[in-house]
Amino acid sequence: MAQRKKQQGKHMKLRKKLLSALGAVFILSACSNSTLTYDKSKLNLRVDNVLLQVHGTQLKSNRENFSILFLSQKLIRLNDGSIVMYEYGRTDMAYEFAQTTRRTIDTVFDAEQIIEVYNKALVHAYQIVLSDGRVLNAIVSQSYDQEISMVYGMSSEKLNKMLKKLNPLAHPVPYKHAITLENEPNPLLSRWNTWKINFVPLVQPLPRFIRL
């Protein structure tokens, strides 16, 4: 009888943990209505009730399979002639991203410095100072622990216009001169690799009680 009560107690604790975890996920989903997608020749950025939508033609695409992380990369020419890179990463169902969004971006781009110029509803805009001193503009969305999407390579002028549409009171970004991908011999500037994913780590197993 005592053993049975002990087991019931363990099950109750596990149940409470699971309910707490599910509650946290529900709250996160309810509070965040942000997405960054590329679909049907349109780049879509939604933050709460504001939607920015730009037509873009896919020039190249690449897929990477790191076993616990699946990555899609698309080079896109926007309707104004500028070029950006869109990346979407999704972990295996039994894994999640281990770091904050800022730390993930810092690691993926081997950054010397990251300046956050916008943050709302889990959408971030950064000016990333790379190891060679050049500046890269990026917008990143990480609404869930198992997905991340980003677009990078726009000029500071274009980023300022996007931020003004998201927030009319947004200040201009500090660095006026930034990398534009139409001038890059290799526009794929992110540096995902197995070592970073597994040993930084960028990705980690889900807590066991969530997987049960």
C-alpha positions as CSV (number, residue, x, y, z in Angstrom):
1,M,0.0,0.0,0.0
2,A,2.8,2.4,0.9
3,Q,4.6,1.6,-2.3
4,R,1.4,2.3,-4.3
5,K,0.9,5.6,-2.6
6,K,4.5,6.5,-3.4
7,Q,4.0,5.7,-7.0
8,Q,0.8,7.7,-7.1
9,G,2.7,10.7,-5.6
10,K,5.3,10.5,-8.3
11,H,2.7,10.4,-11.0
12,M,1.0,13.4,-9.5
13,K,4.2,15.4,-9.5
14,L,4.9,14.4,-13.1
15,R,1.4,15.4,-14.1
16,K,1.8,18.8,-12.4
17,K,5.1,19.4,-14.2
18,L,3.6,18.4,-17.6
19,L,0.6,20.7,-17.0
20,S,2.9,23.6,-16.0
21,A,5.0,23.0,-19.2
22,L,1.9,22.9,-21.4
23,G,0.5,26.0,-19.7
24,A,3.7,27.9,-20.4
25,V,3.6,26.9,-24.1
26,F,-0.1,28.0,-24.2
27,I,0.7,31.3,-22.7
28,L,3.6,31.8,-25.1
29,S,1.5,31.0,-28.1
30,A,-1.4,33.2,-26.9
31,C,0.9,36.2,-26.2
32,S,2.8,36.0,-29.5
33,N,1.3,36.5,-32.9
34,S,4.5,36.9,-34.8
35,T,5.7,35.1,-37.9
36,L,8.4,35.5,-40.5
37,T,7.8,33.3,-43.6
38,Y,8.5,33.0,-47.3
39,D,5.6,31.5,-49.1
40,K,4.2,31.7,-52.7
41,S,6.8,34.3,-53.7
42,K,6.0,36.6,-50.8
43,L,8.1,37.4,-47.8
44,N,5.7,37.9,-44.8
45,L,6.5,39.5,-41.5
46,R,3.7,39.8,-39.0
47,V,4.0,41.4,-35.6
48,D,0.7,41.4,-33.7
49,N,-1.7,43.1,-36.0
50,V,0.9,44.6,-38.3
51,L,1.7,42.7,-41.5
52,L,4.6,43.6,-43.8
53,Q,4.5,41.7,-47.1
54,V,7.0,42.0,-50.0
55,H,7.0,40.1,-53.2
56,G,10.3,38.2,-53.8
57,T,11.6,35.8,-56.4
58,Q,13.6,32.8,-55.2
59,L,17.0,32.7,-57.0
60,K,18.6,29.7,-55.2
61,S,17.8,27.3,-52.4
62,N,19.7,25.0,-50.1
63,R,18.8,22.4,-47.5
64,E,20.9,21.1,-44.7
65,N,20.1,18.1,-42.5
66,F,22.0,18.0,-39.2
67,S,20.0,15.1,-37.9
68,I,18.6,17.0,-34.9
69,L,18.2,20.3,-36.9
70,F,16.7,20.8,-40.4
71,L,17.6,24.0,-42.2
72,S,16.2,25.6,-45.3
73,Q,18.0,28.6,-46.9
74,K,16.5,30.6,-49.8
75,L,18.1,33.5,-51.7
76,I,15.4,36.0,-52.7
77,R,15.3,39.0,-55.0
78,L,12.8,41.5,-53.7
79,N,10.6,43.6,-55.9
80,D,12.9,46.6,-55.5
81,G,15.9,44.6,-56.9
82,S,17.6,44.0,-53.6
83,I,18.6,40.6,-52.4
84,V,18.1,38.9,-49.1
85,M,18.6,35.5,-47.6
86,Y,15.7,33.8,-45.8
87,E,16.5,30.9,-43.4
88,Y,14.2,28.6,-41.6
89,G,15.4,26.1,-39.0
90,R,13.4,23.4,-37.2
91,T,14.6,20.9,-34.6
92,D,13.7,17.3,-34.5
93,M,10.6,16.6,-32.5
94,A,12.6,15.4,-29.5
95,Y,14.8,18.5,-29.4
96,E,14.6,22.2,-28.9
97,F,16.8,25.3,-29.3
98,A,19.0,25.6,-26.2
99,Q,20.0,29.3,-26.4
100,T,18.3,32.6,-26.4
101,T,17.6,34.1,-29.8
102,R,20.4,36.6,-29.4
103,R,22.9,33.9,-28.4
104,T,21.9,31.7,-31.3
105,I,22.4,34.5,-33.8
106,D,25.7,35.5,-32.1
107,T,27.0,31.9,-32.6
108,V,25.6,31.3,-36.1
109,F,27.3,34.4,-37.4
110,D,30.5,34.3,-35.3
111,A,29.6,37.8,-34.3
112,E,31.9,40.3,-32.6
113,Q,29.0,42.3,-31.4
114,I,25.2,42.3,-31.7
115,I,23.1,45.5,-31.4
116,E,19.4,44.9,-30.9
117,V,17.4,47.6,-32.6
118,Y,13.9,46.2,-32.3
119,N,12.2,43.6,-30.0
120,K,8.4,42.9,-29.9
121,A,6.3,39.8,-29.8
122,L,9.4,37.6,-30.1
123,V,10.5,39.3,-33.3
124,H,14.0,40.9,-33.1
125,A,15.9,43.1,-35.4
126,Y,19.7,43.1,-35.1
127,Q,22.8,44.9,-36.5
128,I,25.4,42.2,-36.3
129,V,29.0,43.2,-36.4
130,L,30.9,40.3,-38.0
131,S,34.5,39.2,-37.3
132,D,35.8,41.3,-40.2
133,G,34.1,44.4,-38.8
134,R,31.4,44.6,-41.4
135,V,27.7,45.0,-40.3
136,L,24.9,42.7,-41.3
137,N,21.2,43.6,-40.8
138,A,18.9,40.8,-39.7
139,I,15.3,40.3,-38.6
140,V,14.7,37.1,-36.6
141,S,11.5,35.4,-35.4
142,Q,11.5,32.7,-32.8
143,S,8.0,32.2,-31.6
144,Y,8.5,28.6,-30.5
145,D,11.4,26.7,-28.9
146,Q,11.7,24.4,-31.9
147,E,11.6,26.9,-34.8
148,I,13.6,29.9,-35.9
149,S,13.3,32.0,-39.0
150,M,15.3,35.0,-40.2
151,V,16.0,37.3,-43.1
152,Y,19.2,39.1,-43.5
153,G,21.2,41.2,-46.0
154,M,19.0,44.3,-46.4
155,S,20.4,47.8,-46.4
156,S,20.2,50.0,-43.3
157,E,17.9,52.3,-45.2
158,K,15.5,49.4,-46.0
159,L,15.7,48.1,-42.4
160,N,14.8,51.6,-41.1
161,K,11.8,51.7,-43.4
162,M,10.6,48.3,-42.1
163,L,11.1,49.2,-38.5
164,K,9.1,52.5,-39.0
165,K,6.2,50.4,-40.4
166,L,6.4,48.2,-37.3
167,N,6.8,51.1,-34.9
168,P,6.4,54.7,-36.1
169,L,8.5,55.9,-33.2
170,A,11.5,53.5,-34.1
171,H,14.9,55.2,-34.0
172,P,17.2,54.9,-37.0
173,V,19.7,52.0,-36.7
174,P,23.2,53.1,-35.5
175,Y,25.2,51.8,-38.5
176,K,24.2,53.3,-41.8
177,H,26.5,51.2,-43.9
178,A,25.8,47.5,-44.0
179,I,26.3,44.4,-46.2
180,T,24.0,44.1,-49.1
181,L,23.9,40.7,-50.6
182,E,23.8,41.8,-54.3
183,N,27.4,42.8,-53.8
184,E,28.5,39.6,-52.0
185,P,30.3,36.8,-54.0
186,N,28.9,34.3,-51.4
187,P,25.6,35.6,-49.9
188,L,25.3,32.7,-47.5
189,L,26.7,34.4,-44.4
190,S,25.4,32.2,-41.7
191,R,27.7,29.5,-40.3
192,W,25.7,26.6,-39.1
193,N,27.7,23.4,-38.4
194,T,27.6,20.2,-36.5
195,W,29.9,21.4,-33.8
196,K,27.9,24.5,-33.0
197,I,24.6,22.6,-33.0
198,N,25.8,19.7,-30.7
199,F,28.6,21.2,-28.6
200,V,27.8,24.9,-27.9
201,P,25.0,23.5,-27.9
202,L,22.5,25.4,-30.1
203,V,20.1,22.4,-29.8
204,Q,19.4,20.2,-26.8
205,P,17.0,17.3,-26.0
206,L,13.6,18.3,-24.7
207,P,13.1,17.7,-21.0
208,R,12.1,14.1,-20.5
209,F,8.8,14.9,-18.8
210,I,7.7,16.9,-21.8
211,R,8.4,13.9,-24.1
212,L,6.4,11.5,-22.0
